Amino acid sequence: MFLLFTVLAHAEGARCVATWQADAQACGIDGALMTSATAPSMEAAERLARRRLGRIVDLTAEDLVEKVRSHTGSEFFGCSANAREEADITCSIEKATSDGPFCFITLDDPECWDGTVLTIDDQGWRAVLAGREKMCQAVDERQVRLNYTHVDERRARCQESCAVGAVVSCPPVR
C-alpha cells in the first residue's frame, strides 16, 4: 500500500488549456474564451478543460443576458456544446517530481480578491486542483462576508474569475 501511494504521489499529471474563438454571428458571444485544467492523465485533463470551457460559455451568456437587456437566452442555445466540441486544446505533462511541496495560490482580480496569497502543502497536479478549489472557496466566502449589494451576481462573477484566473505556483525545492 505504501509503495502504491509513493508511486501515485510522484506520478505525472497533465495540464490542458482549452481556447475557443466565439463568433458573434453564430453564437451571440464575441471574442476568445480560455480556461485550463489539470488532472492525472491527458484524457482526463482534456475532458475537464472542455467541461470548464462549456461552463465559462454558459456564465458568459448569463452575464450578457443580465447586463445587455437586448440579448435573450435563446441567442446562446448550443454555444456551450459548440465550444466544448470546437475548442483548441493544448496539453502538456506536469511532472510532480520537479515541483516543491509548498505551493502559492494567487488571484489577480481586485474586485473579487484582496491580493492575499494562499498556500497549500501538496505537489504536482493535485496541488493545482486543490489550490484552485481552496482559492475559489475563499473568494466566495469573502463575497458573502462583505455582503455587497447584488451579492449573488458578484459571487457568480467572482467564481467565473477564479475558475479562469486562479494561479497555483509550486516552486522547485532548492
Stockholm file with secondary structure:
# STOCKHOLM 1.0

chainA/1-174         MFLLFTVLAHAEGARCVATWQADAQACGIDGALMTSATAPSMEAAERLARRRLGRIVDLTAEDLVEKVRSHTGSEFFGCSANAREEADITCSIEKATSDGPFCFITLDDPECWDGTVLTIDDQGWRAVLAGREKMCQAVDERQVRLNYTHVDERRARCQESCAVGAVVSCPPVR
#=GR chainA/1-174 SS CHHHHHHHHTCCEEEEEEEEEECHHHHSCCEEEEEEEEESSHHHHHHHHHHHHHHHHHHHHHHHHHHCTTCCGGGGTTHHHHHHHHCEEEEEEECGGGSCSCEEEECCCTTTCCCCCEEECCCHHHHHHHHHHHHHHHHHHHHHHHTCTTHHHHHHHHHHHHHHHCEEECCCCC
#=GC SS_cons         CHHHHHHHHTCCEEEEEEEEEECHHHHSCCEEEEEEEEESSHHHHHHHHHHHHHHHHHHHHHHHHHHCTTCCGGGGTTHHHHHHHHCEEEEEEECGGGSCSCEEEECCCTTTCCCCCEEECCCHHHHHHHHHHHHHHHHHHHHHHHTCTTHHHHHHHHHHHHHHHCEEECCCCC
//
